[in-house]
């Protein structure tokens, strides 16, 4: 799973499981996570009451995780997260204006035709 999920989700921030669990109500309260990566044989975490072991180094689990619902996490479980507070600058092109996103005209769709013709 990769890509822009909203907010300032590019780039994704790697956060150790213990750090994420400790800061889930403060520092990471507005974050969302898209994947978990095992960097050791003790990489386990409990999410919504379900224990998820990741004993093989390099294992990756793609799962949308809300840190506030994380029950516990080992430091060897690295969560790939992003700030979803929507208070920071968005990435990518969304409208002709880089300052406002509402009220701006959207770009006309481009249809790529055969033989290199664009309309």
C-alpha positions, 0 to 999 in steps of 0.5 A: 500500500502506498500513495497519498491518503489525504492530509500530508501523507507524503512522505510516510513517517516510520515510527517504532511500535513502542513510541507510537503506543506511548504517544497515541493520545498526544503526539500521534493522536492525528496520525494514521498508519498504512503498514507495519514492518518487522525489523526483529523476531519480537515484532508483535502488536495488539490492535483492537484486542487482536494480537498480531505476531510478526516473527519473521524479519522483513515481514510487511503487513498492509493495514489501516491502523488508527494509533488510538486503537493500538493496545500494545506494540513492540519496538521491533514493529515499525509503523508507517504513518502520516499526519492526518490532521489536515492542518499542514500543507497538502502535497500534489496539484489539486487546483490552479491556486496553491493558496486556496482549494475551494472556489477554484476552477478545476483543470479540464480533463485530458483525453489521450488519443491515438497517434499522440493526439491529445484533446 
